[in-house]
Amino acid sequence: MPKVFVIIHSFWGHVKTLADSVIEGLKAEGVDVTLYRVPETLPKEVLGKMYAQTYDDIPEITPDLLKEADGFLFGFGTRYGSAPAQVKAFWDHTGGLWASQALAGKYGGVFTSTSTQHGGQEHTISSFITHYVHHGILFVPLGYGCDKISGTDEVFGGGPWGAGTLSNADGSRQVSQREKDIAFYQGEHFAKTIKKAVK
């Protein structure tokens, strides 16, 4: 049975909500799933002033743990069209894995959240793929197999690069059912893809 890690950084819970749907999709296809979070770099007093959730009940991922998974889906909010510092700091600690190419041939995906409709969801995911490329990780996009990523009938996040949501600058907008469905599809699609290679 393939083993997949879902690894998040979530300030206000939007990414965590997407992760829950991604996990449901993965489990629907019968893969072994574990949820992790990247280590937080901000002090707790700063997080408190930002009304951020810390998710202390979710275990922290370490670079060495990545070797145990057949694939992983990273979820995080965007910062100026790229991953937040916490996620970058985690990947900066994977130099030893890069040197040995310990993650080469594993599978990876990404999902994200922006505060605005034009906050850079596709660019955030595309810029993150460089981490996968240098490690030899195979990126698995959504493509257009999910019909809910097409259409102009409502404002929603997500696209062929990966699932997504919109939070508003104050976090007041919650993840829509459509966005949850897209995230479920991402988990399901990722599982189906990895199962073709890992028995």
Secondary structure, DSSP 8 states (H G I E B T S, - for coil): --EEEEEEE-SSSHHHHHHHHHHHHHHHTT-EEEEEE----S-HHHHHHTT----TTS-B--GGGGGG-SEEEEEEE-BTTB--HHHHHHHHT-HHHHHHTTTTT-EEEEEEEESSTTS-HHHHHHHHHHHHHHHT-EE---TT-SGGGS-SSS----BTTB-EEE--TTS-S---HHHHHHHHHHHHHHHHHHHTT--
